[in-house]
Amino acid sequence: MEAETNQFLGSERIGTLMKQYAVPCIISLLVGALYNIVDQIFIANADYLGSYGNAANTVVFPLTVIALAIAVMIGDGCCAFVSLNLGRKELGQAQKSVGNSVVMILAGSVILCAVYLIFSEPISAMFGGTVNAETFRHSKEYFFWISLGIPFYMFGQAMNPIIRSDGSPKFAMVSTLLGAVINIILDPVFIFVFRWGMMGAAVATVLGQIATAVLAVWYLLHMKLVRPAKRDFRLDCRICQKTLTLGITSFLSQISLVAAMAAINNMIRRYGAVDVIFGQEQYAQIPMAVVGIVMKFFQIVISIVVGMAAGCIPIAGYNVGAGLNHRVRSLFFRLLAAETLVGIIGFIIAEIFPGQLIVVFGAANESAYYTDFALRAFRIYLCMIPFACVNKACFIFLQAMGKAAASTMLSMVREIVFGVGFALLLPLFWGLDGVLYSMPVSDLLTFAIAAVLIRQTCRELGETKKTRPAAAVS
C-alpha cells in the first residue's frame, strides 16, 4: 500500500527524523518570516521612509498574520490529520483532507482579500495607523498592494505543511525559499533604484509569494503518497470539521497574536500621545516603529521554535496513530530541550546585543530618543523569551497528538487572557513601559500552566510504553 511508504516514521531513529523534518520546516518558516522583516530593513534604511515606513510596516504586519492564521489552521490541521491517518493506514481519509483543504484555502483567501480591499482604511486605523498622518499614508499604500497578494500568500503557506505531511519537507523548504529570494532581490531595486517606496516593498513581496504558490500548485499535481482524486475536492463537512479542529490551535496562536498586537499598538498610540517626548508630532511614530522591530526579532526566534515543533507534527501524528507512545515521549523530551536552548540563545542576544540589532533596522537615521527607547524595549519585552519558546512547543505538540482541547486552552490563555489583558492593564500603572512588560508577564504565567500539562502528557505517554530496542528511539 502507498501509505506504508511512510512506515519509517515509526521505526527510524527519533534524532534522525527530527533533523529530516524539523530543519527544512525551520528554514521554511524563517524564510517566510523574512518577507516582512526584509521589507522593514530596506524600508528603515531608505532615507525617504525611515521610522514612518517602519511604523506603517508594524501597522500592516498583524493583518498579514490574520491571513497566515487562516492558512496554517487549514494547512497544519490537514498535516496532522494526514499523518494520523497514514499511521492508521487510512489513505482515503488523508486524500479527502488534502482535497477539502485546498478548496477551503482558496475560498477563504479570496474572501479575505476582498474584505481587505473594501475596508482598508478603517482596518488600518484599527491597528494604530492613525498615529500621525505620514504613517497613515504609508500604511494605506503598503496595505493595498499586500492585500492583492493575499490569495497567493495563503495558498503557499497552507500547502507548506501539507507538502511536509506527504513526505517532502525539502520541497516545502525550497518553494518558500524561492519566494523569499525573489523578495530580497527585488526589494532594494524597487525601493532604492525605482524609489517606489512602500509600494515597491509590497510588490516585491507579492511577486515572491506568487512564485511559492506556483510551486505549491505543481506539487499538488504530483503528490507522492496522498494523491487526491477529483471526488476528494468535494467538501465533506465531517472531514472539514476534523481538519479545522486539529488546526484550530495554529489559528488561535496566530489570531490571538493579532488581538494582542492590536491592543499593544493602540496602547502605544494612546500612552505615547501623553508622553513628554513621544507626544510630539515628529516623534509620535517612534514607539510603534520600535515595538515592530522587537517583534520582528521575536518572530525570528519563534520561527525556529515553531519550525522545530511543526516539523515534528508528522512524526508525532504517525506514531500516535500507530500506538508507539514511547517514541512520542522521546520526541517530546528532545523537542522541549531543543526549544529551551533556542530560547536561551535568543535571550542572550536580546539582552546583550540590542544596539547591534537596531542598527540593522536603520537606527543611524533616527534620533537619540529612538535608540534609547529601542534598547529599553528589547531588554524588557524579551526578558522571558525562553519560557515563550517552551510554551509554543507545548501548544503545537499537544495539537500533533490530537489533544486539541488542551492545546487550544493553553494558547487562548496565553494570547487572549494574558496577552491582551496585561497589554491593556499594565499601561494604566506604568505607561509605555507597561506595554513592554505585558509580554514577559504573560509568558511567565503561561509557563506555570504549561509545566503542569507537560508533566501530565509525559506521564500519559509513559503508561503505555512498549518494549523495543533502545537504538530505535535514540
Steps between C-alpha positions, in 0.01 A plus 500: 500500500617854427449610862753241612779697337473727802569216748851631563337763724430218744842333482772752411703655782322796660804727473534424130131570437519831686787614280328378184167669572570785741795662323319559167196622692711745701658633183158528334357704788811714534489575131128577527572738786765669290233638265383759751835536676693568180237754398544678831880500480505659153217739590682614815820567309329706230547862605166602349310240708686438828302453822178611328532204265601277790189600693284437191652155465415433866139604436459262203692208650214366718272511196730259318497286814120470470550352153771272637273389786234375259761337278679312779170392658413318178855393413612382846163339563526311173860405578404356840193321357698350211778382732258340746321318218819382336597353838165316503542395133187697399618659176153592375434732795836669446419564134163654586664731753746632240227556239267671744783714639589633155139608442478664844819700459408625154157617615631653823783690330274662240252610767773650721656681205164659417444608863845661516455691176151627589571601859868593481481841670297405810706183541827696485365745757394213726861379521650838590561649157368841604791568735583786258411598144824384336482155658136463392585591141778241483279239669222534243742473208679193638175331605337535155776316315547238771126428485522417130744220581293345780363206295851399385646545848231294672509218245878467525498507880218244527663261254834511682401268790290286263808443284696404814233248599540341156863426584662793315630746761785609272265598218293701748816680606618569144162640390501750786868579451447589134234757588716661767803520271289679238382744768852566625627568147212726397464700824813715459430543127144624553576707813840656422527492120138557391416680827154343511498523880245289686346384172839366389546301821151352469527413129831321559334297775197409287716386207689268734172363637376429147813292430444293816134445411589382148736236640231392747255449214756291314555280805127457555481348152795268570454386863686183604290328767172686528364553150149649522260411219231734364243361744727598794453869417128481576451652844422246772380669820643225722844515338503881508399502866771252598766686302406838645477358853855369479616833357310729736797534734716633216223743413450621856874530554521739205167680524533561872840649423312743276268591789801557724675709234186708445483565875872580516491733198204691637650526849821629343303762308300597810782522754754626250273801444532603866874432521724807533712401199281275287202730539675729251388459136850435362565219747151347527575204271816389686346269766294316239796467264722370782253245631459378143876441480505313831215283375696422184791366703255304711347367179839367389545310828142373499534390137780268611294379796180445301701346216644238735160417647304514173765289330432233761124493429523222237731298727283540809176449309616179332632349822189598698286343228716187508487480882878546543474724805854437620629660180264795543632550855862494384416751227329729752801503735742575219279776365464674837877491555569647154237773542644601837846534347366723221326718760818542702697603191227749404505643853878552493486680163208724602652599833864544397486614137186715456708791368629292211148377420346846473781620270384240246158668501628848419578649842779708347240722335298554819514717813651411837145451632453219249816322614429536872148366470613215274764381748246505782238323291728211403616435855156516663277348233717191443632430849285182533550370148621150612160442659327625185689239297401211726139620500483501119648150482240376745210655301603333176603160636169455681330587172706237315393238756134577430453682835324794338311607814808527725704667227225749422444583866867571564533711185188704583614565856840622380393722214156627599469486880860593575624655174210739446410535868842613620554718191189693606557488876870566564519831305248642747777486761824529302406672172709393201718276718183317602449401135850354494455305825179336375700249294731352768224491762274308260772249408597433860143432614427284195807288573364423846195342331700338219727326753197317644386388153851390405525284812155351443575423133829330583327288764230392251755409237704300751205289614469311170869468424585211264814290510733540205875548432639819652673590174167556331424805709846643539 
